[in-house]
Amino acid sequence: MKKILNDPTDFVDEMLDGLIAAHPDAYSLPHPRVVARPGGAKEGKVGIVSGGGSGHLPVFAGYVGHGLLDAVAVGDVFASPSADQMADCMRVAHGGAGVLRLYGNYGGDVMNFDMAGETVEFEDDIESTTVLLADDVVSAPPEEAAKRRGTGGMVYAFKIAGACAEAMGDLAHVTGIAQRTADNCRSIGMALTPCTVPQAGKPTFMIGEDEMEMGMGLHGEPGIWRDTLKPADAITDEMMDRLLADMPLKHGDRCSIMVNSLGATPPEELYIMYRRAKDRLDGDGVVISMPLIGRYATSMEMTGATITLCKLDDELENLLRKPCHCAFWVQHDLT
């Protein structure tokens, strides 16, 4: 293992210390492993919280900010935060209008956030709702879509629901917007190399120098095939084929597309993939709105990429184009 770290057991806490020290205007640490906006919750605003394992920056902690999330519970690398940390996170985000729990469909996160929701409802009388992102099309078939993993679609849900909450939508409206966004997202990933979890000290999986794996998950979950590395257009075509088979888009439909680095893949390669994906959507008469290309949801130093399609209607597109501000995403009003 070659990493810039001290004791592997201190990796997450030292990372959070650095994050807060570098961006005190954007982030605070009101409780251990809870990142929140400085200044506390905004009175009368729906709080939006998320949580999950470290190793995916900017997901999760990086997306705390104006027009995005209010607080996040942070676990060890690829490990769920505790129910107590999630409960603290919800309390910090509560401004009197309820709290939306918005996160990916992973067993530990679901169990602990459910426990946290029950705790704060009983102890603090905080009303909360849940929206799970389950957008990874290869992790379960359409008839079992509720079993799918959450991946890049989380970023769209954070942004769109965050804008709705910032406009002082009530809990039912913000939850409905988040659910509609989640329902309209489809993602797929591919990987060329593994990553190493600091406390494990070894790669999450092994893959040949000349191989790639299609459908790999954010934590290195197995994909659907492994073979020799294909050209960029062939890789992108298969990813788009699988996404569009699961969520067909017709002439005149609007969508945003995210081409996301899993950590080590450089932007040049992402733009090569986007060029091909855009050609495909243009050929179908699909209108692309606000494409996102870069590092939005990573997996430590894994080499690979994900593609996410988010189908838009007028309201979702308007909210996507609203301003937001955090250390990893600064956007002016594009409406």
N, C-alpha and C positions, 0 to 999 in steps of 0.2 A: 504494500500500500504506500503510495507516494502522495501525500496531502500536506497542505499547510495547516497544521493544527498543533495543539499542545496535547493534553490528555484527551483521548477520544470521548471519555465520559463527560467532558466539559464542552464538547463541540457546539451543541445547540445553545447553551446559556451564554457562551462567549460570543457566538454569532449574534444573539439578540442584544447583548451589551453593545456590540459594535454598531448594529442597526440603529438603536436608539441614540447612541452618541453621535452618529453621523447625521441623523435626521430628526432632531428633537422637535422641529416644527411640525412633523408629520406623525410621529409615533411616540407613545409613552408605554411604560410597563407598570401598570397599577397593581398587578399581582404577579408572582412568579409564573412564567410561561403564558401570560396574557398580554397581548399587544392591543392597544386602544388608541383612539384619537386623543390628543392632548386636550385637557379642559373638561373632560367628562361628557356625558350624554347630553344631547340637545333636547330641551324640554318640549314635549308634544310630538316629537318625531319618532317614527317606528325605528327601532334599532335592528340592524342586520348583523348577524354574527356568523362566523364560519370557524372551521378548525380541522386539524389533521396533522399528519406527520410532517416534520421538517424535511428538507432536501428538494423542495419543489419551487423555491423562490423564482418569481414573485408570489406564487401561491404558497402559503395562505397569507402570512403576515404582511407581505408587501402591499396588498390591496386594501389595507385600512386607510381610509381617507375620505375627503369630501366627494360625494357622488358615488361612493363605493361602500365598503364595509365600515362598521363602527367598532368592532372588536373581534379578535381571533384568539382561539386557544391553540397553543403550539405544543406538539408532541415531539418525542425523539425522532430521529431520522426514520421515515417510513413507518412510524408507530403512532397510534392514536393518543391524543391527550387524555387525561383522566376526566371522569365525570365531574369531579370537584373543580378542575380547571375550567371546564366548559360552563359550569354553573357560575363561577366567578366572572367569566366572559359575558354571560347573559346579564348579570347584575350591572356590570359596568356599562353595557350598551343600552340599558333600559331608561328611557326618558318619559315614561308614563303612558306610552301609546302601544306597548307590546313589543315583542321581539320575534323576528323571523330567523330561524335556524336554516342556513343555506350552505349545503356542503355535498361532497361526493358520496356515492353509494358504496361504502366500505363497512364491513361488519362491525369492527371495533368502534368506528366513529358513530355509527347508527346506535349501537347499544349505549354508548356513553352519553351521547347527546339526548337520547330518550330519557335516561336517568337524570341528567341535568335539568331537562325540562320539567320533569315531575318534581324535582327538588325545589326549583325556584317558584313553581306554581304553589306548592304547599307552604314554603317558608316565607316567600316574599310577595305572593299574590301577583306574579308576573304572568300575563297571558302570552303564549308563544305558539308559533306555527312552524311547520317543517316543509321544506322543498328539497328533494334529493336530486342531484344530477346523475343521470344514468345514460350517458351519451355515447359510450364506446360500442360501436356496432358489432365488433367481432367477439365481444365477451359473452354474448348470449344472443339467441335468435330473436326475431321480432315478437314472436308469441310469448317470449319470456323476457321482454324488454325491462321489466322491473328488476331483473337480476344483473343488469349491466353495470359496469364500472363507470364512475364519473371521471372525466378527463378535462379537455380544453373547454368544454361547454360551461364549466364553472366560471370562467373568466367573463363570458357574455352575461351570465346570470348575475354576477357581482355588479357588473357595470349597469345593466338595464334596471334591475331591482333597486340598486343604489340611487340611481337618478330619480326613480319613482318615490322613494322614501325622502330624498332631499327636497322634492316638491311637496312634501307633507301629505302624501297619500296615506290613507289609513291602513291598518294591518291587513284587512281583507284584500284591499286593492294591491298592496305591495306583494302579498303572497300570490295573488292571482297572476300578476305580471311575471314574477319569478317562475311560477309553474309553466306559464305559456312559453317563456324563454327556454326552460329546460326541455319542454316537449318539442321545441323547434330546433334543437341542436343535435347534430350527429358528428361523431369523431372517429378517427382511426389513427393508429400509430405504426411506426416501423423503427427498427433499431439496427445499428451497425456494431456497436460495442456495448459492454455492460458498464455499470458504475459500481463503486465500492461504498458500502455503508461503514462509516468510521469505526463504530463499535464492533462490527463483524470482522473488519480487516481483510476481507477478500471479496472478489467480484460477485455480484448477485447472480450471474450465470456465465457460462462460457460459450464463445462463438468463434468460428474460424476467421482467420485474417481476410479471407476472400468471400465471407458469407454475410448475409443480412437476414433479418427475421421480420416478417410482416405480421402486424397485429399485436406487437409487444405492448404491454401495459406500462403505466408510469412507475411501477415498482419492479419492473422486470418480469411481470407475469407472462407466461408463455403466449406466443402468438399462434397463428394458424398455419404458417409454413416457414421453413428455413431453407435457403438455397444460395447459390452464388449471387453476388451483388449484381443488380440490374442497372441499366442506364436510368437517369433521372426521369425521363419522360415515361418509361415503362412503369417505374415505381409510382409516379404520380397518377398515371392512368388507372392503375389497379385501385389505388386508394379512392380516387374519385368514382370509379365504377361501383365500389362497395357502398360508398356514402349515398350516391344517387339511387342505387337500387333500394336502399332502406328508406330514403326520404326523397321521392321523385320531385324534381322541380321542372315547371313548364315555362313556356315562353311568357315573358312579362313578370314572372315571379322575381322578388327581390331577396337578396341574402347578403350577409357578410361572410367572409371566409378568413380563417386564421391559419397561417402556416407557421408553426411553432417549433422552435429548437428545443430538443430535450436536454440541452446543456452545452454540449461541445460542438454541435453543428453550426458553422458560421453563417452569417446572413447572406453571403453570396450564394450558397447552395439553396437556402430558403427561397431566394428570388428566382432561381432557376425552376424550382418546383411551382412557385406561384404563377410564373409565366405560362406553364403548361395548364395548370388548373384554370386560370382565367380564360385561356383559349377554349377549354371545354365548356365552361359556363357561357361564354360569348356565343359559341356555336349553337347552344340550346336556347338562346335568347333570354338568358337569366341576367338580371341587372345586379351588379355587385355594388354594395354600399359599404364604405369604410372598411376596406380590407386591413387585416392586422398581420404583420410579418415581423417576427422577432422572437425573443425569449419571454413567453407569457406563462408557461407552466413547464418547469424543467424536472429532470430526474438526476440530480447531482451532475456528474460529468458524462452522462450517457451521450453517445453520438447517435443521432436519429432525429426524427421529426414526427409531428402529428399534424393532421389537417382537420379542422372543424368547420362545418357549415352551420350557420344560424339563419333560418328562414325568418324574414321580417314582414310585419304588417306596419301600418302607419304609426301606431302607438309605439311599438317596439323600436322602430327605426328612429323615431323622434327622441326616445329616451337614450338610445345608444349614442346619439350625436350630442347629448348634453355634456356640459363640462364635468371634469373630474380632476382630482389632484391627489397624488401620493408620490412617494419617491421614485416609483417605477412607471408611472403613467400620468402625464400632465396633458390635459386636453381642454381647449377652449370650446365655447359653444359653437357647434357646427350646424345648428338648425337654421 
